[in-house]
Amino acid sequence: MAAQGVDETWCLGDLVGYGAQPDECVALAMESCQLCLAGNHDLVVIDKLPITEFSAAAAAAAEWTREHIADESLEFLRGLEPLDTAHPVGLYHASPRDPVWEYVLSTWQAAECIDVMEARVGAVGHSHVALYFHENGSADVVGAQAPGGTELDISQGRWLINPGGVGQPRDGDPRAAWLLLDTGNWTAAWRRVEYPIDEAAHAIEAAGLPSVLGNRLYAGQ
């Protein structure tokens, strides 16, 4: 990302949760991101969500994170919110109508979210799937997954886009996903980059976290 000469780096939340390096992830966000949102996994670690709402593996990871995360990391997470509407792009961890929990994975969901979104273009995370939805003045919303290399002109109509997951993508491509967004020309380019999955998986195993959290990284699931 730095090699692309970006003006700002935005993170849509879930800095911690499934992995065994929470402090390193928070430190990277603090150093690299001009804007960072809180995700549901961040919120449960700082006791703003009940852990009973999480799956068994996610709950185990949250409990482990609560026990091991540094106070400095917790302080940073406590200062985050799950949405930001102060930019030309509406930014939400999950969705415009439910910034914490809703997974936007269908065109009907996207249509309802676009209806309540003030900005013409919105970006969401949460699902770990790189995708886009587009409404261009008709009653229908179209959408599709966005594999690495996808580049779109988003200058017309209304859009809801998801850059995909950095640490745990779930679209079958294990590489870290990110989005290069040009708000001058209004273009969106989905990118993928290799990262040391072995290191992340071995750290999860060494921490005694559920093995599925490490194994799934290799499959992008």
N, C-alpha and C positions, 0 to 999 in steps of 0.2 A: 504493500500500500504506500509506503514511504517513497518507493521508487517511482510511483505514479505522480508524485508532486501534489497530492491532494491538499486542499485548503483546510479541511476539517475532517476529523474522524468521529463518527457517531456510533455508539453501541446501544442496541435496543434491549439490553437487559439479560439477566441470568449469567452473571459473572461467575457465580458459584453454584454448587448443587450436585452434580454428578461425578465430578473429578476429585482427585486427591491433592490438588495444588491450588487451593482457594486464595492463599495470600499472593502467590505469584500472578494469578489471573487478575486480582484486584489491583495489584501494583502496576501491571501492564496497562490496565484501563486508566488508572490515575495518570500515568505518564503519557499515554498515547492519545487519549480521547478528549476532545473538547466538549463533548456532550455524552452523558451516559444515563440510561434509564434503569429503573429497578424492574427485575423480572420476578415471577412468582417464587422462584427458588431463592432469590435474594431476600424476599420478604419473609419467607418462612424461617430463614436463618436468623433474622433480627426480630423474630416473634411477632410479626404483623399478620401472619396467616397461621391457621391451625395445621399442625403436621398431619392430622387425621385426613386431610383432603388430598394427600399425596399417595402414590402407589407405594408398595412395600420397598422397592429398591430406592425410589426417590426419597422416601422417608428415612431409610437407613443412612443414605448419603447426607441428608440434612442434619440428622442427629450427629453424625461424625463431624460434619463441618462446624456445627455449633461448639463442639468440644475442642476443636483444633485451630479454629480461625483466630487471627491476632486481633487485638483491640483496635488497632489502626484500620484494619480492613473493615471491621464492623462499623466504625465511625463513618467511613466513606459510604458504606451501603445505606446507613441510616439517613444520609442526606439526599438520596435519590428518590425520584418519583416515577411511576410507570407510564407517564405520557409527557409529551412536550408539544405545545401548539404555538410556540412563539416563532417558528420558522416557516418559510414558504412551503415546506413539506411537513405534514402532520406526522408526528412520531409516536408510536404506541408499542408497548411491549407485546400485547396480544391482539387487540382490535380497537377501533374507535369507539365502539359501544360498551366494551368491557376490556379495559386496558390490562387487566391482570390475568384473565382465565380463558377467554374465547379463542379457540383454534379456528382460523379462517382458512378452510380447505375446500369450500364449494362456491360455485358462482352465486347461489342464492344467498349465502351468508355474506359474500363480498358485496352484493347489491345492497343489502340492508345496512351494511357498515358504511358504504360509500354515501348512502342517503343521509346519514347522521354526521358525516365528516365535513368540517368547514373548509379545509384545504382541498384544492383540486387534486393533489397527489398526496397519498399517505404511505407510510412504510410501517410494517409490522414484523415481529419476530415470532417467538413462542413455539411455532410448529416445527422449527428446524428444517423446513422445506423451502428451497428456493423456487419462487413462483411469482405470477403476476395476474391481476384481474383488471379489465378495462371496460369502461362504460363510455360510449361515444354518442350520446344524444338519443339513444334508442332505449327501449324498455329492457333490452337484454344486456347482460354482462357476460363477457367472454373471459376465459382464463386458461392458464396452462402452467406446467412446471417450466423452470428456466434453467436448463443445464449450463455448465460453464461455457462461456463463449457467446451466450445469447446477448444480443444488443438490440435495443428498442428505442424508437422515437416516441417519447411520452409527452410531446408538446401539445397534443390535442386530446380532448376528452378528460375523463376522470380516471384515476388509477389508484390501485392498492397493490403495493409490491412488497415482497419479502426477500431479503438478501440471502436467506438460508443460514445455517448454523456454522459457527467457527469451530467449536470443539466437539460437537456431536451432530453432524449433519444426518438427516434421515431420508435422503432421497436416493440411496443406493450408491452415491459417490462419496467415499470416505475423506476426500480432500476438504480442507477448510473452505467455506464459502463466504464471499463478500461481494458487495455491490459498489460499482463506481458510478456515482450519480452526478450528472452535470446539470445544475439548476440554471445555467445560462442558456444553453442550447436545449435543455430538457431531453437528455438522453440517459438511458440506464443500461449499464453493461455488467452482467453477472460474471464473476471471476472465481476460479478455484486455485488453491495453492497447496502443495504438499506440506505436511508438518510431521514431526516425529511421533507417530502414533504409538510405537513401541514404548517410548518413554512415558506417555500418558497412561497406557494400559498397565505397565509394570508398577507405576506409582499407585494405581487403584488396587492392584493385587496386594502390594506390600502394606497398604493401609488397612487391609482386611475388609474392604468394601465388596459388595456383591460382584461376582466375577462377570456377570452379564454386562456391567457398566464398562468394563474394559474390552470384552469380546466384541461388543456391538460397534466399537469404533472402526474395526477393520472392514466391516461390511457397509458402513454408512447407514446404520439403522438405529 
